[in-house]
Structures are given as structure tokens and as C-alpha cells.
């Protein structure tokens, strides 16, 4: 049995609309807002919707017993995006959340800022370590993250 899964809510180029929150325009088009406040508000609504779905998942994991703790205690869940700003296609300073305790190997509830130009793959390499997966590098990784 594996305990690894991926949930994709949408790609950065997704034309998906969100009628469930009253938005009929495509997500990707809205991210190219060019400063239009109405479009920015709609992107904010989509982001809030995504966060609510993420929170729902975390709450379910926290409520599910697993060994001496919960599934959330024994998990690592990454929530983020490949772009920090879709309007300018900015792909640095990515908004990323790592939730869970990874069986006690991660101390949650903190904000950690890593130096500019730190590859996101350094996070993935650090996560591999906690899963017992031996890897020297992943993609453009330059090392492991300190302080997780």
C-alpha cells in the first residue's frame, strides 16, 4: 500500500471556471488582470475557494486516527502553485504551504523564508529524506532545506 498521492486542482493555464462560487470566467484569463480590480477580486475569490478546499482536506486528515496520532500527524502535504503572480508570470517567491508533522520530523506552525533563488525542489528533496527515499538531487535542487 502506498501513502503518496497527488491532488491537482488545476494547472496554471486552466480555463476552468467556478460556477460553484459564482464565477463564469476562466481562471487563467482572470490571472492576466493587468491591474483590473474586478479581475483581481475574482482571482482572490478563486484562491480563497482553493484554500477552503485545502483546509477541508487538512481537517479530515486531522480527524482520522492513524496509529498513535492522526493522518495529519503522519503526513506531509504541500499546497502551492508554480506561479506567484500569473499576470507577470512571476515564478519566484512561490506561495507554498507544508502541512503535517511527517511522523514528528517536521515542526508545523511556523513561517520560514528561504533565500531568494532557493529551488522548490530543495523542499521536495527534504521531503524525500523524511520518507526514506534516497536521492542526491531532484531536478534543479541545490541541497536540502534547513530548519524544517
N, CA, C and O atoms as a GROMACS GRO file, in nm:
protein
  592
    1UNK      N    1   0.084  -0.117   0.000
    1UNK     CA    2   0.000   0.000   0.000
    1UNK      C    3   0.089   0.124   0.000
    1UNK      O    4   0.187   0.130   0.074
    2UNK      N    5   0.055   0.219  -0.080
    2UNK     CA    6   0.130   0.345  -0.084
    2UNK      C    7   0.056   0.452  -0.007
    2UNK      O    8  -0.067   0.448   0.005
    3UNK      N    9   0.130   0.546   0.043
    3UNK     CA   10   0.069   0.658   0.112
    3UNK      C   11   0.110   0.788   0.045
    3UNK      O   12   0.123   0.892   0.110
    4UNK      N   13   0.130   0.782  -0.084
    4UNK     CA   14   0.166   0.900  -0.161
    4UNK      C   15   0.053   0.928  -0.258
    4UNK      O   16   0.005   0.838  -0.327
    5UNK      N   17   0.010   1.053  -0.262
    5UNK     CA   18  -0.096   1.089  -0.355
    5UNK      C   19  -0.076   1.232  -0.403
    5UNK      O   20  -0.008   1.312  -0.339
    6UNK      N   21  -0.135   1.262  -0.514
    6UNK     CA   22  -0.131   1.396  -0.570
    6UNK      C   23  -0.274   1.439  -0.601
    6UNK      O   24  -0.352   1.363  -0.658
    7UNK      N   25  -0.307   1.561  -0.563
    7UNK     CA   26  -0.436   1.618  -0.598
    7UNK      C   27  -0.408   1.746  -0.676
    7UNK      O   28  -0.344   1.838  -0.624
    8UNK      N   29  -0.453   1.752  -0.798
    8UNK     CA   30  -0.433   1.869  -0.882
    8UNK      C   31  -0.566   1.942  -0.894
    8UNK      O   32  -0.663   1.888  -0.949
    9UNK      N   33  -0.570   2.064  -0.844
    9UNK     CA   34  -0.694   2.142  -0.850
    9UNK      C   35  -0.706   2.215  -0.984
    9UNK      O   36  -0.816   2.253  -1.024
   10UNK      N   37  -0.596   2.234  -1.052
   10UNK     CA   38  -0.596   2.298  -1.182
   10UNK      C   39  -0.456   2.339  -1.220
   10UNK      O   40  -0.375   2.371  -1.133
   11UNK      N   41  -0.426   2.337  -1.349
   11UNK     CA   42  -0.295   2.381  -1.394
   11UNK      C   43  -0.295   2.533  -1.406
   11UNK      O   44  -0.400   2.597  -1.404
   12UNK      N   45  -0.176   2.590  -1.418
   12UNK     CA   46  -0.165   2.735  -1.427
   12UNK      C   47  -0.235   2.790  -1.552
   12UNK      O   48  -0.272   2.907  -1.555
   13UNK      N   49  -0.253   2.707  -1.654
   13UNK     CA   50  -0.319   2.754  -1.776
   13UNK      C   51  -0.465   2.710  -1.783
   13UNK      O   52  -0.526   2.714  -1.890
   14UNK      N   53  -0.520   2.667  -1.672
   14UNK     CA   54  -0.655   2.614  -1.672
   14UNK      C   55  -0.759   2.719  -1.711
   14UNK      O   56  -0.761   2.829  -1.656
   15UNK      N   57  -0.844   2.684  -1.806
   15UNK     CA   58  -0.955   2.775  -1.840
   15UNK      C   59  -1.076   2.751  -1.750
   15UNK      O   60  -1.182   2.808  -1.773
   16UNK      N   61  -1.060   2.665  -1.648
   16UNK     CA   62  -1.172   2.628  -1.562
   16UNK      C   63  -1.240   2.751  -1.504
   16UNK      O   64  -1.175   2.846  -1.461
   17UNK      N   65  -1.371   2.746  -1.504
   17UNK     CA   66  -1.447   2.849  -1.434
   17UNK      C   67  -1.500   2.789  -1.304
   17UNK      O   68  -1.487   2.669  -1.281
   18UNK      N   69  -1.558   2.871  -1.220
   18UNK     CA   70  -1.602   2.828  -1.088
   18UNK      C   71  -1.747   2.870  -1.063
   18UNK      O   72  -1.772   2.960  -0.983
   19UNK      N   73  -1.842   2.805  -1.131
   19UNK     CA   74  -1.982   2.842  -1.110
   19UNK      C   75  -2.027   2.818  -0.966
   19UNK      O   76  -2.121   2.881  -0.919
   20UNK      N   77  -1.960   2.725  -0.895
   20UNK     CA   78  -1.998   2.696  -0.757
   20UNK      C   79  -1.974   2.814  -0.664
   20UNK      O   80  -2.030   2.819  -0.554
   21UNK      N   81  -1.890   2.911  -0.708
   21UNK     CA   82  -1.872   3.034  -0.630
   21UNK      C   83  -1.914   3.157  -0.711
   21UNK      O   84  -1.879   3.270  -0.678
   22UNK      N   85  -1.990   3.132  -0.818
   22UNK     CA   86  -2.048   3.241  -0.896
   22UNK      C   87  -1.956   3.303  -1.001
   22UNK      O   88  -1.982   3.414  -1.046
   23UNK      N   89  -1.848   3.233  -1.041
   23UNK     CA   90  -1.757   3.288  -1.141
   23UNK      C   91  -1.764   3.208  -1.269
   23UNK      O   92  -1.740   3.087  -1.269
   24UNK      N   93  -1.797   3.276  -1.377
   24UNK     CA   94  -1.811   3.207  -1.506
   24UNK      C   95  -1.691   3.228  -1.597
   24UNK      O   96  -1.675   3.156  -1.695
   25UNK      N   97  -1.606   3.326  -1.566
   25UNK     CA   98  -1.486   3.346  -1.648
   25UNK      C   99  -1.381   3.241  -1.615
   25UNK      O  100  -1.377   3.186  -1.504
   26UNK      N  101  -1.295   3.213  -1.714
   26UNK     CA  102  -1.188   3.116  -1.693
   26UNK      C  103  -1.080   3.169  -1.600
   26UNK      O  104  -1.046   3.287  -1.604
   27UNK      N  105  -1.028   3.081  -1.516
   27UNK     CA  106  -0.927   3.117  -1.417
   27UNK      C  107  -0.804   3.180  -1.483
   27UNK      O  108  -0.758   3.286  -1.441
   28UNK      N  109  -0.750   3.114  -1.585
   28UNK     CA  110  -0.627   3.163  -1.646
   28UNK      C  111  -0.643   3.305  -1.700
   28UNK      O  112  -0.558   3.391  -1.676
   29UNK      N  113  -0.751   3.329  -1.770
   29UNK     CA  114  -0.774   3.463  -1.824
   29UNK      C  115  -0.783   3.570  -1.716
   29UNK      O  116  -0.737   3.682  -1.734
   30UNK      N  117  -0.842   3.534  -1.603
   30UNK     CA  118  -0.854   3.630  -1.493
   30UNK      C  119  -0.718   3.665  -1.432
   30UNK      O  120  -0.698   3.777  -1.385
   31UNK      N  121  -0.624   3.568  -1.433
   31UNK     CA  122  -0.492   3.596  -1.374
   31UNK      C  123  -0.414   3.697  -1.456
   31UNK      O  124  -0.321   3.759  -1.404
   32UNK      N  125  -0.450   3.716  -1.582
   32UNK     CA  126  -0.389   3.820  -1.665
   32UNK      C  127  -0.472   3.947  -1.651
   32UNK      O  128  -0.526   3.999  -1.748
   33UNK      N  129  -0.480   3.995  -1.530
   33UNK     CA  130  -0.572   4.102  -1.493
   33UNK      C  131  -0.526   4.241  -1.535
   33UNK      O  132  -0.610   4.331  -1.546
   34UNK      N  133  -0.398   4.262  -1.559
   34UNK     CA  134  -0.343   4.392  -1.597
   34UNK      C  135  -0.390   4.503  -1.504
   34UNK      O  136  -0.415   4.616  -1.546
   35UNK      N  137  -0.400   4.468  -1.377
   35UNK     CA  138  -0.437   4.569  -1.277
   35UNK      C  139  -0.586   4.594  -1.262
   35UNK      O  140  -0.627   4.677  -1.180
   36UNK      N  141  -0.667   4.524  -1.338
   36UNK     CA  142  -0.813   4.541  -1.329
   36UNK      C  143  -0.861   4.489  -1.194
   36UNK      O  144  -0.852   4.369  -1.166
   37UNK      N  145  -0.913   4.579  -1.110
   37UNK     CA  146  -0.952   4.543  -0.974
   37UNK      C  147  -1.062   4.437  -0.970
   37UNK      O  148  -1.063   4.353  -0.880
   38UNK      N  149  -1.153   4.440  -1.064
   38UNK     CA  150  -1.261   4.340  -1.067
   38UNK      C  151  -1.204   4.201  -1.093
   38UNK      O  152  -1.246   4.103  -1.031
   39UNK      N  153  -1.108   4.192  -1.186
   39UNK     CA  154  -1.045   4.062  -1.214
   39UNK      C  155  -0.961   4.016  -1.096
   39UNK      O  156  -0.962   3.898  -1.062
   40UNK      N  157  -0.890   4.107  -1.033
   40UNK     CA  158  -0.809   4.072  -0.915
   40UNK      C  159  -0.898   4.017  -0.805
   40UNK      O  160  -0.862   3.920  -0.739
   41UNK      N  161  -1.014   4.078  -0.785
   41UNK     CA  162  -1.110   4.030  -0.684
   41UNK      C  163  -1.158   3.890  -0.717
   41UNK      O  164  -1.174   3.807  -0.627
   42UNK      N  165  -1.180   3.861  -0.844
   42UNK     CA  166  -1.225   3.727  -0.884
   42UNK      C  167  -1.115   3.624  -0.862
   42UNK      O  168  -1.142   3.512  -0.818
   43UNK      N  169  -0.992   3.659  -0.893
   43UNK     CA  170  -0.879   3.568  -0.867
   43UNK      C  171  -0.868   3.544  -0.716
   43UNK      O  172  -0.840   3.432  -0.674
   44UNK      N  173  -0.888   3.647  -0.637
   44UNK     CA  174  -0.885   3.633  -0.491
   44UNK      C  175  -0.994   3.536  -0.445
   44UNK      O  176  -0.970   3.453  -0.357
   45UNK      N  177  -1.112   3.546  -0.504
   45UNK     CA  178  -1.221   3.454  -0.468
   45UNK      C  179  -1.184   3.310  -0.501
   45UNK      O  180  -1.213   3.218  -0.424
   46UNK      N  181  -1.120   3.289  -0.616
   46UNK     CA  182  -1.076   3.154  -0.654
   46UNK      C  183  -0.971   3.104  -0.557
   46UNK      O  184  -0.976   2.989  -0.513
   47UNK      N  185  -0.875   3.189  -0.523
   47UNK     CA  186  -0.771   3.149  -0.427
   47UNK      C  187  -0.832   3.113  -0.292
   47UNK      O  188  -0.791   3.015  -0.229
   48UNK      N  189  -0.930   3.191  -0.248
   48UNK     CA  190  -0.997   3.162  -0.121
   48UNK      C  191  -1.072   3.028  -0.129
   48UNK      O  192  -1.072   2.951  -0.033
   49UNK      N  193  -1.134   3.002  -0.241
   49UNK     CA  194  -1.203   2.875  -0.261
   49UNK      C  195  -1.104   2.759  -0.252
   49UNK      O  196  -1.131   2.659  -0.185
   50UNK      N  197  -0.991   2.772  -0.317
   50UNK     CA  198  -0.889   2.667  -0.312
   50UNK      C  199  -0.840   2.645  -0.169
   50UNK      O  200  -0.823   2.531  -0.126
   51UNK      N  201  -0.817   2.752  -0.097
   51UNK     CA  202  -0.771   2.740   0.043
   51UNK      C  203  -0.877   2.670   0.128
   51UNK      O  204  -0.843   2.590   0.215
   52UNK      N  205  -1.003   2.700   0.105
   52UNK     CA  206  -1.110   2.632   0.179
   52UNK      C  207  -1.109   2.482   0.150
   52UNK      O  208  -1.132   2.401   0.240
   53UNK      N  209  -1.083   2.444   0.025
   53UNK     CA  210  -1.076   2.303  -0.008
   53UNK      C  211  -0.956   2.237   0.060
   53UNK      O  212  -0.966   2.125   0.108
   54UNK      N  213  -0.844   2.308   0.063
   54UNK     CA  214  -0.724   2.259   0.130
   54UNK      C  215  -0.749   2.243   0.280
   54UNK      O  216  -0.709   2.143   0.339
   55UNK      N  217  -0.812   2.340   0.339
   55UNK     CA  218  -0.844   2.334   0.482
   55UNK      C  219  -0.938   2.217   0.511
   55UNK      O  220  -0.922   2.149   0.613
   56UNK      N  221  -1.033   2.194   0.424
   56UNK     CA  222  -1.125   2.081   0.440
   56UNK      C  223  -1.045   1.950   0.443
   56UNK      O  224  -1.069   1.864   0.528
   57UNK      N  225  -0.950   1.935   0.351
   57UNK     CA  226  -0.866   1.815   0.348
   57UNK      C  227  -0.788   1.802   0.478
   57UNK      O  228  -0.786   1.694   0.538
   58UNK      N  229  -0.724   1.910   0.523
   58UNK     CA  230  -0.646   1.904   0.648
   58UNK      C  231  -0.734   1.867   0.767
   58UNK      O  232  -0.693   1.788   0.852
   59UNK      N  233  -0.854   1.923   0.773
   59UNK     CA  234  -0.946   1.891   0.883
   59UNK      C  235  -0.982   1.742   0.882
   59UNK      O  236  -0.989   1.679   0.987
   60UNK      N  237  -1.006   1.686   0.764
   60UNK     CA  238  -1.039   1.544   0.754
   60UNK      C  239  -0.921   1.459   0.797
   60UNK      O  240  -0.939   1.360   0.869
   61UNK      N  241  -0.800   1.495   0.756
   61UNK     CA  242  -0.681   1.420   0.796
   61UNK      C  243  -0.659   1.428   0.946
   61UNK      O  244  -0.622   1.330   1.009
   62UNK      N  245  -0.683   1.545   1.003
   62UNK     CA  246  -0.666   1.565   1.147
   62UNK      C  247  -0.769   1.485   1.227
   62UNK      O  248  -0.742   1.444   1.340
   63UNK      N  249  -0.886   1.462   1.170
   63UNK     CA  250  -0.993   1.390   1.239
   63UNK      C  251  -0.983   1.238   1.221
   63UNK      O  252  -1.062   1.164   1.280
   64UNK      N  253  -0.888   1.191   1.142
   64UNK     CA  254  -0.875   1.049   1.114
   64UNK      C  255  -0.759   0.990   1.193
   64UNK      O  256  -0.644   1.028   1.172
   65UNK      N  257  -0.789   0.897   1.282
   65UNK     CA  258  -0.687   0.833   1.365
   65UNK      C  259  -0.593   0.750   1.279
   65UNK      O  260  -0.637   0.685   1.183
   66UNK      N  261  -0.465   0.752   1.313
   66UNK     CA  262  -0.364   0.672   1.243
   66UNK      C  263  -0.254   0.639   1.343
   66UNK      O  264  -0.173   0.725   1.378
   67UNK      N  265  -0.252   0.516   1.390
   67UNK     CA  266  -0.154   0.477   1.490
   67UNK      C  267  -0.175   0.554   1.619
   67UNK      O  268  -0.286   0.561   1.673
   68UNK      N  269  -0.066   0.614   1.668
   68UNK     CA  270  -0.072   0.691   1.793
   68UNK      C  271  -0.123   0.833   1.773
   68UNK      O  272  -0.143   0.907   1.870
   69UNK      N  273  -0.144   0.872   1.648
   69UNK     CA  274  -0.186   1.009   1.621
   69UNK      C  275  -0.295   1.013   1.516
   69UNK      O  276  -0.389   0.934   1.519
   70UNK      N  277  -0.281   1.107   1.424
   70UNK     CA  278  -0.377   1.124   1.316
   70UNK      C  279  -0.306   1.113   1.183
   70UNK      O  280  -0.183   1.113   1.176
   71UNK      N  281  -0.383   1.104   1.077
   71UNK     CA  282  -0.322   1.104   0.943
   71UNK      C  283  -0.242   1.232   0.920
   71UNK      O  284  -0.137   1.229   0.856
   72UNK      N  285  -0.291   1.343   0.971
   72UNK     CA  286  -0.218   1.469   0.955
   72UNK      C  287  -0.084   1.464   1.028
   72UNK      O  288   0.015   1.518   0.979
   73UNK      N  289  -0.081   1.402   1.144
   73UNK     CA  290   0.046   1.388   1.218
   73UNK      C  291   0.148   1.309   1.138
   73UNK      O  292   0.268   1.334   1.149
   74UNK      N  293   0.102   1.216   1.058
   74UNK     CA  294   0.192   1.126   0.985
   74UNK      C  295   0.206   1.161   0.838
   74UNK      O  296   0.252   1.080   0.758
   75UNK      N  297   0.165   1.281   0.802
   75UNK     CA  298   0.165   1.320   0.661
   75UNK      C  299   0.249   1.444   0.636
   75UNK      O  300   0.285   1.517   0.728
   76UNK      N  301   0.280   1.465   0.508
   76UNK     CA  302   0.338   1.590   0.459
   76UNK      C  303   0.252   1.630   0.340
   76UNK      O  304   0.241   1.555   0.243
   77UNK      N  305   0.192   1.745   0.347
   77UNK     CA  306   0.105   1.792   0.240
   77UNK      C  307   0.157   1.926   0.192
   77UNK      O  308   0.170   2.021   0.270
   78UNK      N  309   0.186   1.934   0.064
   78UNK     CA  310   0.234   2.058   0.004
   78UNK      C  311   0.119   2.123  -0.071
   78UNK      O  312   0.051   2.058  -0.151
   79UNK      N  313   0.097   2.250  -0.044
   79UNK     CA  314  -0.002   2.328  -0.118
   79UNK      C  315   0.070   2.448  -0.175
   79UNK      O  316   0.137   2.522  -0.102
   80UNK      N  317   0.057   2.468  -0.304
   80UNK     CA  318   0.123   2.581  -0.365
   80UNK      C  319   0.089   2.593  -0.512
   80UNK      O  320  -0.007   2.532  -0.561
   81UNK      N  321   0.168   2.672  -0.580
   81UNK     CA  322   0.147   2.698  -0.722
   81UNK      C  323   0.281   2.714  -0.791
   81UNK      O  324   0.384   2.733  -0.726
   82UNK      N  325   0.280   2.705  -0.921
   82UNK     CA  326   0.402   2.722  -0.999
   82UNK      C  327   0.430   2.868  -1.032
   82UNK      O  328   0.536   2.902  -1.083
   83UNK      N  329   0.332   2.955  -1.002
   83UNK     CA  330   0.349   3.097  -1.027
   83UNK      C  331   0.308   3.176  -0.903
   83UNK      O  332   0.208   3.144  -0.838
   84UNK      N  333   0.385   3.278  -0.872
   84UNK     CA  334   0.347   3.367  -0.762
   84UNK      C  335   0.252   3.476  -0.812
   84UNK      O  336   0.165   3.521  -0.738
   85UNK      N  337   0.270   3.516  -0.938
   85UNK     CA  338   0.184   3.618  -0.998
   85UNK      C  339   0.161   3.581  -1.143
   85UNK      O  340   0.251   3.592  -1.227
   86UNK      N  341   0.039   3.538  -1.174
   86UNK     CA  342   0.006   3.497  -1.310
   86UNK      C  343   0.009   3.611  -1.409
   86UNK      O  344   0.036   3.590  -1.527
   87UNK      N  345  -0.018   3.732  -1.364
   87UNK     CA  346  -0.021   3.847  -1.454
   87UNK      C  347   0.117   3.871  -1.517
   87UNK      O  348   0.127   3.905  -1.635
   88UNK      N  349   0.222   3.853  -1.437
   88UNK     CA  350   0.357   3.877  -1.488
   88UNK      C  351   0.437   3.748  -1.507
   88UNK      O  352   0.556   3.752  -1.538
   89UNK      N  353   0.371   3.634  -1.488
   89UNK     CA  354   0.435   3.502  -1.497
   89UNK      C  355   0.554   3.492  -1.402
   89UNK      O  356   0.655   3.429  -1.435
   90UNK      N  357   0.543   3.553  -1.288
   90UNK     CA  358   0.650   3.552  -1.187
   90UNK      C  359   0.654   3.415  -1.120
   90UNK      O  360   0.553   3.368  -1.066
   91UNK      N  361   0.768   3.351  -1.125
   91UNK     CA  362   0.780   3.217  -1.068
   91UNK      C  363   0.884   3.208  -0.956
   91UNK      O  364   0.938   3.101  -0.929
   92UNK      N  365   0.910   3.320  -0.890
   92UNK     CA  366   0.994   3.317  -0.771
   92UNK      C  367   0.908   3.356  -0.651
   92UNK      O  368   0.798   3.410  -0.667
   93UNK      N  369   0.959   3.329  -0.531
   93UNK     CA  370   0.883   3.354  -0.408
   93UNK      C  371   0.745   3.289  -0.414
   93UNK      O  372   0.643   3.353  -0.389
   94UNK      N  373   0.745   3.162  -0.449
   94UNK     CA  374   0.619   3.090  -0.464
   94UNK      C  375   0.546   3.077  -0.331
   94UNK      O  376   0.607   3.045  -0.229
   95UNK      N  377   0.417   3.100  -0.332
   95UNK     CA  378   0.338   3.079  -0.210
   95UNK      C  379   0.324   2.929  -0.187
   95UNK      O  380   0.255   2.861  -0.264
   96UNK      N  381   0.387   2.877  -0.083
   96UNK     CA  382   0.389   2.732  -0.059
   96UNK      C  383   0.363   2.705   0.088
   96UNK      O  384   0.420   2.770   0.176
   97UNK      N  385   0.276   2.609   0.114
   97UNK     CA  386   0.247   2.566   0.250
   97UNK      C  387   0.285   2.418   0.260
   97UNK      O  388   0.252   2.338   0.174
   98UNK      N  389   0.356   2.385   0.368
   98UNK     CA  390   0.383   2.245   0.400
   98UNK      C  391   0.309   2.216   0.530
   98UNK      O  392   0.340   2.275   0.634
   99UNK      N  393   0.212   2.127   0.524
   99UNK     CA  394   0.132   2.092   0.642
   99UNK      C  395   0.164   1.950   0.685
   99UNK      O  396   0.214   1.869   0.607
  100UNK      N  397   0.134   1.922   0.811
  100UNK     CA  398   0.158   1.789   0.866
  100UNK      C  399   0.285   1.786   0.949
  100UNK      O  400   0.363   1.881   0.950
  101UNK      N  401   0.304   1.675   1.018
  101UNK     CA  402   0.421   1.660   1.105
  101UNK      C  403   0.521   1.557   1.054
  101UNK      O  404   0.630   1.544   1.109
  102UNK      N  405   0.486   1.485   0.948
  102UNK     CA  406   0.575   1.383   0.891
  102UNK      C  407   0.628   1.290   1.000
  102UNK      O  408   0.749   1.269   1.011
  103UNK      N  409   0.537   1.236   1.078
  103UNK     CA  410   0.571   1.144   1.187
  103UNK      C  411   0.670   1.206   1.285
  103UNK      O  412   0.760   1.138   1.336
  104UNK      N  413   0.654   1.335   1.310
  104UNK     CA  414   0.737   1.404   1.409
  104UNK      C  415   0.867   1.461   1.354
  104UNK      O  416   0.948   1.512   1.431
  105UNK      N  417   0.888   1.454   1.224
  105UNK     CA  418   1.012   1.506   1.166
  105UNK      C  419   1.001   1.650   1.118
  105UNK      O  420   1.100   1.711   1.076
  106UNK      N  421   0.881   1.705   1.124
  106UNK     CA  422   0.859   1.844   1.086
  106UNK      C  423   0.785   1.913   1.200
  106UNK      O  424   0.691   1.857   1.257
  107UNK      N  425   0.828   2.033   1.233
  107UNK     CA  426   0.761   2.113   1.336
  107UNK      C  427   0.672   2.215   1.264
  107UNK      O  428   0.723   2.312   1.208
  108UNK      N  429   0.541   2.196   1.265
  108UNK     CA  430   0.450   2.286   1.193
  108UNK      C  431   0.424   2.416   1.269
  108UNK      O  432   0.474   2.436   1.380
  109UNK      N  433   0.344   2.503   1.207
  109UNK     CA  434   0.300   2.625   1.273
  109UNK      C  435   0.401   2.738   1.266
  109UNK      O  436   0.400   2.827   1.352
  110UNK      N  437   0.488   2.736   1.166
  110UNK     CA  438   0.590   2.840   1.154
  110UNK      C  439   0.591   2.895   1.011
  110UNK      O  440   0.548   2.829   0.917
  111UNK      N  441   0.641   3.014   0.999
  111UNK     CA  442   0.667   3.075   0.868
  111UNK      C  443   0.818   3.076   0.851
  111UNK      O  444   0.891   3.132   0.933
  112UNK      N  445   0.865   3.013   0.745
  112UNK     CA  446   1.009   3.009   0.717
  112UNK      C  447   1.031   3.072   0.581
  112UNK      O  448   0.968   3.034   0.482
  113UNK      N  449   1.121   3.167   0.576
  113UNK     CA  450   1.156   3.230   0.448
  113UNK      C  451   1.297   3.186   0.412
  113UNK      O  452   1.391   3.207   0.489
  114UNK      N  453   1.312   3.126   0.297
  114UNK     CA  454   1.442   3.082   0.248
  114UNK      C  455   1.498   3.187   0.154
  114UNK      O  456   1.423   3.269   0.100
  115UNK      N  457   1.629   3.187   0.133
  115UNK     CA  458   1.690   3.288   0.047
  115UNK      C  459   1.631   3.288  -0.094
  115UNK      O  460   1.587   3.184  -0.144
  116UNK      N  461   1.630   3.404  -0.157
  116UNK     CA  462   1.587   3.414  -0.296
  116UNK      C  463   1.663   3.313  -0.381
  116UNK      O  464   1.779   3.282  -0.354
  117UNK      N  465   1.597   3.264  -0.483
  117UNK     CA  466   1.652   3.168  -0.578
  117UNK      C  467   1.669   3.027  -0.520
  117UNK      O  468   1.734   2.943  -0.582
  118UNK      N  469   1.610   2.999  -0.402
  118UNK     CA  470   1.611   2.863  -0.349
  118UNK      C  471   1.512   2.781  -0.431
  118UNK      O  472   1.393   2.814  -0.434
  119UNK      N  473   1.557   2.675  -0.496
  119UNK     CA  474   1.465   2.596  -0.579
  119UNK      C  475   1.360   2.523  -0.494
  119UNK      O  476   1.391   2.474  -0.385
  120UNK      N  477   1.238   2.516  -0.544
  120UNK     CA  478   1.132   2.443  -0.474
  120UNK      C  479   1.169   2.295  -0.464
  120UNK      O  480   1.122   2.226  -0.374
  121UNK      N  481   1.252   2.248  -0.554
  121UNK     CA  482   1.293   2.108  -0.550
  121UNK      C  483   1.379   2.078  -0.427
  121UNK      O  484   1.393   1.961  -0.390
  122UNK      N  485   1.436   2.180  -0.362
  122UNK     CA  486   1.505   2.156  -0.235
  122UNK      C  487   1.405   2.109  -0.129
  122UNK      O  488   1.438   2.025  -0.045
  123UNK      N  489   1.284   2.163  -0.132
  123UNK     CA  490   1.179   2.117  -0.041
  123UNK      C  491   1.147   1.970  -0.070
  123UNK      O  492   1.138   1.889   0.022
  124UNK      N  493   1.129   1.937  -0.197
  124UNK     CA  494   1.094   1.800  -0.233
  124UNK      C  495   1.204   1.702  -0.192
  124UNK      O  496   1.175   1.592  -0.145
  125UNK      N  497   1.329   1.742  -0.209
  125UNK     CA  498   1.441   1.658  -0.168
  125UNK      C  499   1.438   1.636  -0.016
  125UNK      O  500   1.464   1.525   0.032
  126UNK      N  501   1.408   1.741   0.058
  126UNK     CA  502   1.398   1.730   0.204
  126UNK      C  503   1.281   1.639   0.244
  126UNK      O  504   1.290   1.566   0.343
  127UNK      N  505   1.173   1.644   0.168
  127UNK     CA  506   1.060   1.556   0.195
  127UNK      C  507   1.096   1.410   0.166
  127UNK      O  508   1.058   1.320   0.240
  128UNK      N  509   1.171   1.388   0.058
  128UNK     CA  510   1.217   1.253   0.027
  128UNK      C  511   1.293   1.193   0.144
  128UNK      O  512   1.273   1.077   0.180
  129UNK      N  513   1.382   1.274   0.205
  129UNK     CA  514   1.459   1.227   0.320
  129UNK      C  515   1.367   1.174   0.429
  129UNK      O  516   1.395   1.069   0.488
  130UNK      N  517   1.259   1.243   0.457
  130UNK     CA  518   1.168   1.205   0.563
  130UNK      C  519   1.088   1.079   0.529
  130UNK      O  520   1.035   1.012   0.618
  131UNK      N  521   1.080   1.046   0.400
  131UNK     CA  522   1.011   0.925   0.356
  131UNK      C  523   1.108   0.808   0.339
  131UNK      O  524   1.066   0.698   0.304
  132UNK      N  525   1.237   0.832   0.364
  132UNK     CA  526   1.334   0.726   0.348
  132UNK      C  527   1.373   0.700   0.204
  132UNK      O  528   1.431   0.595   0.173
  133UNK      N  529   1.343   0.793   0.116
  133UNK     CA  530   1.380   0.780  -0.024
  133UNK      C  531   1.518   0.842  -0.042
  133UNK      O  532   1.539   0.960  -0.012
  134UNK      N  533   1.612   0.763  -0.091
  134UNK     CA  534   1.749   0.810  -0.109
  134UNK      C  535   1.761   0.876  -0.247
  134UNK      O  536   1.738   0.813  -0.350
  135UNK      N  537   1.798   1.003  -0.245
  135UNK     CA  538   1.819   1.077  -0.370
  135UNK      C  539   1.923   1.185  -0.344
  135UNK      O  540   1.918   1.253  -0.242
  136UNK      N  541   2.016   1.201  -0.436
  136UNK     CA  542   2.117   1.306  -0.422
  136UNK      C  543   2.063   1.440  -0.472
  136UNK      O  544   2.105   1.546  -0.424
  137UNK      N  545   1.971   1.434  -0.566
  137UNK     CA  546   1.917   1.557  -0.624
  137UNK      C  547   1.784   1.526  -0.691
  137UNK      O  548   1.754   1.411  -0.725
  138UNK      N  549   1.704   1.630  -0.708
  138UNK     CA  550   1.579   1.623  -0.784
  138UNK      C  551   1.579   1.746  -0.873
  138UNK      O  552   1.587   1.859  -0.823
  139UNK      N  553   1.570   1.727  -1.003
  139UNK     CA  554   1.564   1.840  -1.094
  139UNK      C  555   1.675   1.940  -1.069
  139UNK      O  556   1.793   1.904  -1.076
  140UNK      N  557   1.639   2.064  -1.039
  140UNK     CA  558   1.738   2.170  -1.021
  140UNK      C  559   1.774   2.193  -0.875
  140UNK      O  560   1.825   2.300  -0.840
  141UNK      N  561   1.747   2.094  -0.788
  141UNK     CA  562   1.777   2.113  -0.645
  141UNK      C  563   1.925   2.141  -0.623
  141UNK      O  564   2.011   2.095  -0.698
  142UNK      N  565   1.951   2.218  -0.519
  142UNK     CA  566   2.089   2.254  -0.485
  142UNK      C  567   2.126   2.205  -0.344
  142UNK      O  568   2.238   2.227  -0.298
  143UNK      N  569   2.032   2.138  -0.277
  143UNK     CA  570   2.056   2.087  -0.142
  143UNK      C  571   1.925   2.071  -0.069
  143UNK      O  572   1.817   2.084  -0.126
  144UNK      N  573   1.937   2.043   0.058
  144UNK     CA  574   1.819   2.023   0.141
  144UNK      C  575   1.787   2.152   0.218
  144UNK      O  576   1.876   2.234   0.242
  145UNK      N  577   1.661   2.168   0.255
  145UNK     CA  578   1.620   2.284   0.332
  145UNK      C  579   1.655   2.262   0.480
  145UNK      O  580   1.626   2.157   0.536
  146UNK      N  581   1.714   2.360   0.539
  146UNK     CA  582   1.744   2.357   0.681
  146UNK      C  583   1.623   2.410   0.758
  146UNK      O  584   1.549   2.495   0.708
  147UNK      N  585   1.602   2.359   0.878
  147UNK     CA  586   1.502   2.416   0.967
  147UNK      C  587   1.360   2.365   0.951
  147UNK      O  588   1.270   2.417   1.016
  148UNK      N  589   1.338   2.264   0.864
  148UNK     CA  590   1.202   2.211   0.852
  148UNK      C  591   1.165   2.151   0.985
  148UNK      O  592   1.054   2.099   1.000
   0.00000   0.00000   0.00000
